[in-house]
Amino acid sequence: MTTRSKTPPGTVTFIGAGPGDPSLLTLRAAEVLATANAIAVPEGYRATVLTRCSADVELLDIEGLDATARGKLLVSAAKAGKRVVRVFAGDPTVFCAFAEEADVVAKAKIGFEMVPGISAAVGVPAYAGIPVTDKRHQTVQIVDVSPETDEPDWAALSGTKQTLVLLNCAGVIGKVAGSLVEHGRRGDTPVAVTVAGTTTGQQTVVSTLDSVERDAAILAGPTLAVVGDVVKLRERLSWWESKALFGWKVLVPRTKEQAAALSEQLASYGAVPVEVPTIAVEPPRTPQAVDRAIRGLVSGRYAWLALTSTNAVKAIREKIEELGLDARALAGVKVACVGDQTAAAMEAWGIRPDLVPSEQQSSEGLLENWPEYEAGYDALDRVLLPRADIATETLAAGLLERGWQIDDVTAYRTVRAAPPPAETREAIKTGGFDAVLFTSSSTVRNLVGIAGKPHTSSIIAVIGPQTAKTAEELGLRVDVMAETPSVAALAEGLAAFGKARRESGEVHPPGKANRAKLASRAKRK
């Protein structure tokens, strides 16, 4: 007689995703998400957490369910043997339904754990530069004032100088302020109201109980308020909204894959990067030449492999892997990379480059560091240079002058990308972007070709002199040029420009006034 073994039950892990900034997810929460088979997450947090999950994770639909029904859904998935993760906004134990859902799971005898998160009650004030306690104010009350909750005890909340953190106060801050004053709080008590806290869309208005309804009327969205003298500390401690590029909408003319590091750097300065591909990469029309070169590369024909872009790295790697080989096929070949980004792409493949320019990261910089060919010393005299179809001849010509033999092959073609969506094109032409970054002359030409010229209110930042020349030839005003030709230096240069602009008291970000006009015009329509 055959007995079937039952599927062992899975587990449920409750995690807090923090108040909005994706980087505030804890290390433990990230670990749990990476191994999840099923996930239940509020719709507004899906973009934050799903990128940390496997591609085949099952998404459990919890929208519209009460706490008991959500708990039963978690139990059902766990009984099927799945590692289930339930994601809460902020911290699961602060104004969330963790207790009710976990109780359903516990009654079903399903193992569970809880990973705390950063609550909006402390995270949002921290990003607004307001510590909820200090040496003189050591008591804090957190109150949910949304209309769906019971009326708070205003007399108890008004009778002391304790700090109040008011959650979900959108649309009711005037009523709340009036109730506090009515029950004894002074009308000049400081209040800070923050919308979209911990994100690059964060806005904070500082007022008093007497004036907050009027002053906070400009804010729209989920808001949190802090009431008390600790609000005065914001004048000195505001750090997030004081970043060099805070609130700047920056167009990055690269694919999401290529722009990852640049976008991350811009976000660290408080910017909102928007990737708009201007170039598409395609295989060469006749791949025979690069195929022959790759076979020669793995058979020991070349002394050097010279790589001038991450696209070249990708093309070579794909060709080698098509042959069923890996990075070990390049053993004995010296590798030169034009800059840090290209070098990083090789290192991700497990290969440490032998030559990367220490100063000018360009073909000229690579040539300055490249050794002369010495017949009695170098066993091989040949260099493989896999490049784009539109690459310049600078590197090839310079290597020939140094005595090297060059196999200059087209490893990929660059073609103009499809136009971006209509709303993006409109934003480019009407000042919807505070800055536009250009990483090459071709990105300038292609962006103008597929979307039109950026508005004159947009700051134009370029990677080097040649890119600046192309931009100016097309009628663009160049405001920022990177000190060295790298995307990291380009972002640093824009940040330095933004900081100087802020300190000078100019409109910050630069397109803010223009966007306000456009929004007003749209409303009138």
N, C-alpha and C positions, 0 to 999 in steps of 0.2 A: 504494500500500500504506500502510495506517494503522498507526502504531506507538503503542502505549500507553505513556504515561509512568508509571514506577513511583512509588508514594507515597514521598516522601522520609522517611527514618527520623526519629523524634522523638528526644528526649533523656531521660535519667534524672538526677534531682537527689536526692541523699541529704541529709536535713536532720535536725537535732536539735531536738526539741520542748521541751527543758528538763525539769526534775524534777517538774513538777506545776502550778505557778502559770502560768495561761495568758498572763499579761503578760510572762513571761520568754522568750517566743518572739522570736527576733531579727527586726529589720526586714527583712533579706534573706530569711529564711525566710517571712515574711508575704508578701513580693512574689512569691516562687516559688509559694506556695500559691494566690495569687489568679489565676495564669495556668495552673494545672494542668488537664490534660484527664483524667488518671487519678491516683489516689492509693492508696498501700498504707500502712496505718497500724494499729498495734496497737489492739485494741478499746477499751482503757482511755483512749486519747488521742483518740478520734474526736470527742468533744464539744469538745475544745480546738481542733482544727484545721479541722474541717469548716465551721465558721461563717466561716472565712476563704477558703473555696473557692467557686467558682461553683455555682449550683444544679444544673447538669447534669454535674458532675464524676463520673467513673466510679470506683466503689469496688472496688479489687482485693482479693479475699479471700486473706489470707496465713495465716490461723489454721491451725495444725496442719502447716504445711509446713516442711521443713528449709531451710537457707540456700541450697543449690543450687537447689531448686525455687522458692524466692522470687525468686532472681536470674533464672531462666528466665521467670517470670511478668512481671517488669519488662521483660525483653528483648522478649517477645512484644508487649506493649503499645507499646513504643517503635517496634518495626518496623511497627506499624500507623499510625505517624505521630503518636503522642500525646506530649505533654509529661508525663512521668511523675514523680511525687514519691514517694519512699520516706521515711516518717517513722520515726525512732527515738526512744525515750525518752532523755532526757538528751542526751549527745553521741554521735554515731555511732561515734567512735573509742575510746570508753571502755566496755569490756565489752559491746560490741554486735557484730553480725555484719556490719558494714559491709565489712570486708576481703573476706570470702567472697562476699558478694553483688556487690560492685563488681568482683571478679575475673571473675565470670560475665558481667557487662555488658561489661567491657573485652575479653574474649575474643570476644564477639560483634561487636566493633568498633562499639559504640553509644557516642555521646558522653555523658559524664556529668560532674557536678560535685558537690562536697560543701559543705554549709553547716554549720559547727560549731554546736553548741548548748551550753547550760550543763549540765555534768555534775552528777548528784546528789552526786557525791563532794565537790564544793566548794559547790554551791548549797544543799544541805540544811544542812550545818554553818553556812553564812553566815546562813541564816534562823533558825537556833537561837542565833545570837550567838556562834559559835565560829569564829574564823579558824584554818585548819588549820596555818598557820605564823605566827610572829611573830619578833621580833628574836632571841629565845633558842632558838627551835625552828624550824629551817629545813629539816628533812628530814621528808617525809611518805610513807607507804606506803599504797597503796590495794589492798585485798584483798577478793576475792569469797569469802565464807565459806559460801555456800549448800551444802547437802548434795550437790548434783549435781557440784560442782567437786572437783578434786584437793585432798588435804590440804595446807595451807600448811606452809612450813618454820618451825615455831613457834620453834625455837631462834634463827633469824636475826631473827625479828620481836620476840623478847623480850629480846634482848641489848643493846638500845640504848634511849635515851630519845626516839627518833623518835615522831612522831605517827602513829597508825594510823587509817585510815578503813576501817571494815568494812561492806561492802555485803551486803544480803540476809541479815541476821543474825537474822531472826524465827525463834524456836524453837531457835536454837543459841547464843544469846549466853552462856548459862551454861557450855556446853562450851568455847566459845572463850575465855572469861575463865579457866576452869580451866587450859586448855592454856598460856596466857600466863604465869600464875602458876607453873605447874609448871616452865616453862623459864626462869624468872628474873625476870619482871616482879613488882614489889612489889604486894601485895594491896591497898594503899591508893591505887594509881594511879587518878586520876579517869577516869570513863567517862560519856559522855552518849549516851543512846539516843533517837532521834527517829523517830516514826511519822508517816506522811502529810506528809512534809516539804514546805515551801513552800506548802501549802494552808491554808485556814482551819480545817481539822481537825487541824492539826499539834499534837503533844504531845511534850514532851521530858522525860525523867527523867534526873537527874544522880545518879550513884552512884560506886562503886569496883569494881574487879575482884572483890573479895571478896563484894560484896553485890548486884551488878547483876542476877543471875538472879532474886533475890527481888523487887527493886525494880522491875524492868522487866516483871514478870509482868502488870501492869495494862494494858500496851500490846497492841493487837491490830491487825495489818496489816503492810504492808511497812515494815521498819525499817532504819535505818542507825545505826551507832555510831561515835563518835570516842573514841579512847583516848589519854590523854596529858595533860600539864600545861596545854595550851591550853584544856582544858575549863573551867579556873578562870576564864577571861575571860568566860564566859557571864554570871556574876553582874552584871557591869557593862555588857556589850555586848548582852544580849538585847533585841531591838527588835521583832521580829515578834509574838511571843507577849505582848508588853507593850502592844500597841495598845489604844486605849480600849475598843473593842468586840470584842476578839479572842474568837472562839468563840461570840459571841452569835448565836442564830438569830432573825432579825427578819422578821416578817410585814409585807409591803408590799402594801396593798390596792389594787393597780393591775394592769393588764395588763402583760405583759412589754415590749411596745412603749412604753407610757407610762412604765414604771418604770425604763427603761434607765439614765438619768442618776442617779436616786436610788439604784438598786441598786449602780451603780459606785462612788458616793460612800461608801455603807455598807461595801462590800467594802474600800475604801481604809483604813477604820478597823478592819479585821479581822473584820467581821461576815459572816454567811452569810445574804444576803437571799433570801426566798422570796416570789415574786409570787403573790397570790391575787386575781383580779379580783372586784370587788364590784358593778361597774357595767358594763353593756353599752350600747354606743351604736348607735342605729338611726335610719334616716331618718324625717323627720316623716310623720305619717299622711297629711297633705294637703300635697304639696310645691309646689303652685301659687304660694303666697306667696313662698317663698324663690326659686323659679325667676324670678318677676317681678322680685324685688329684684336678682338677679344680672344680669339683662338691663339693669336700670337702672344698676347699678354700672359695667358695661363701656361704657355709652353716655354716661356723664358726668352722671348724675342726682345723685350724692352728693359732698359735700365731704370727708366722713370715713367711714372704715370702722373700727368699734370692735370689737375682738376680746378676749373675756374668757376664752378657754381654747384649748388646743391642739386640742381637738375642733372648735371653731369654725373654726380655721384649716384643718383637714383638710376640713371640710364645704364651705367656700367654694372651696378649691383644686379639689376634685373637681368641683364645679358648673361652674367656669370652664373646666376642662379638658374637660368633657363638650361644651362649645361649640366645642372645637377651638382654644382660646386658651391663653395662658400668662400668666406674671406681668406681661408688658408691658401686658396689658389694664387694669391698675390704675394706669397712668401718669396723673398728675394728681390721684389720690385720696390724701389724707393717711391714714396708718394709725396707729391707736393700739392698744397692747397692754397688757393689765392687769399683766403681769409679765415677768420674764426668760425663763421657759420658753416662754411664748406668743411672745415676740419672737424667740426662737431658732428656733421653728417657721417663722416668716415669713422669717427670714434664710436658712433652709435652702432656701426657695423663690426666693431671690434678691432679697427685698424688705427694705430696712432701715426699721423703723418710725420714724415721726416723733415719737411720744410714748410713753414708757414711764415709769411712776412712779419717781421716784428713791428714795423712802423706802418708804411703805406700799404694798405691791403687792397692791392689792385694788380693788374698784369705788370705794370711798371715796378711795383714794389717786389713782386715775385722775382722779376728779372734781376733786380739789384742784389738779391740774396742767392741767386742760382750760380752754382760753380761752373767754371770753364771745363770743357771736355779735355781730358788729358789722355792721349793715346796709350802711353805706357802704364797708366794707372787704372783707367776705367775699362773694365772687361767688355762692356757694351756701350755703344754710342747712340742708341736710339731712344726717343721719347715719344710716348703716346699722348696725344692731345685731343681728347674727345670733347667736342664743344657744340654750341648751337649753330644753326645754319647762318645766323647773322652776326657771329662773333667777329671782332676786329682781328687784325693780323699782328698786333703789337707783340704778343708773347711768342708766336711762331717765328717771326723775323728776328727777335732778340736771341732766341735759342740757337738759331742757325749761325748767328754771328759768334756765338760762344763755342761753335764747333760741333754742336749736336745735330743728329739727323732727326727729322720730325715726321711723324705720321699724324697729320692733322685731319681728323675724320669728323663727319657730322654724326653726332650721337643722338640728337633730338632737334626738332624744329620748334620755333616759337611762332605762334600765330596770334592774331588779335582775338581776344575773348569776345563772347557775345555781350551785347549791351546789358547793363544792369536793369533792374525793374524801373518802371516809369517814376515811381516816387523817389528812388535814389537819384535818378537823372535830374529830377526837379530840384532836389535838395542841393545837388552839386552846383547847379546854375543859379540858384536863388539865395545862397548863403546858409544853407542848412547845415553845413560843416564848418566848424571853427578853424580847422586846419586840414591841409591835404599834404601827405608825405609822398615824395617821389624817390624811388630807389634806383632809377636808371632813366636814360633818355627815352627808351622804348616805352616805359610806363607813362611818361608824359604824353608822348604822341598817341599812344593807344587810349588813354583815358579821355583825352580831348576828342579823339575820333569816335569813341563809342558813347560818350556821355556829354560832351561839350566842355567849355572852359569853366573852371571853378569861379565862383563869384568873387568880386574884388574884396569883399569883407573877409574871405578865407585866407588864413596865413599859409603861405607856400613854403614848405621845407624840402630841401633837396640833399642828396647824398654826396654830391661833389661838383666840381666846376663844369664838367661836360653836361651833366644833367641840368645845371643852372643855365647854361648856354641854350640848351634845347627849350627849356621853359620860357626863357626871355624871347627867343625867336618866335614862339607861339603866342606872345603877348601877355605872358604871366609875370607878375611882380614877385621876385624871389625875396623872402624875408629871412630865411634861416638856411645856412649851409653847414653840414656836419664838419667838425674839425678834422676828422679822419673818415675815409669812405667806408663806413660800416653802418648797419642798421641800428646798432646800439648807440653809436655816436650821434646818429640822426635823431633818435628819440631824446637823447640827453640835450642836444642842441635846442630842440623844441621846448623841452622843459625849462631850460635856462631862459629862453625867450619869454615863456609864460610867466615865470617868476618875476622877471624884470617888469613885465607889463602889469602884473598885479601890484608890485611895489610902487609903480608910477601912478597908480590910481586910475588907469584906463579901464574901459568896459571889460569885464572878465566873466565868462569867456568872450572873445571878440565878436562872435556872431549872435550874442544873446539879444541885443536890441533889434537886430534884423529879423531874428526868428519871432520875436514878439509882434513885430509889424505883420509878418506873414500869417501868424496865428489869428491876429485881429481881422485881417483881410478874409481869411477862411471862414471865420464866424459870421462876417457880414454877408458872405455868399450863402 
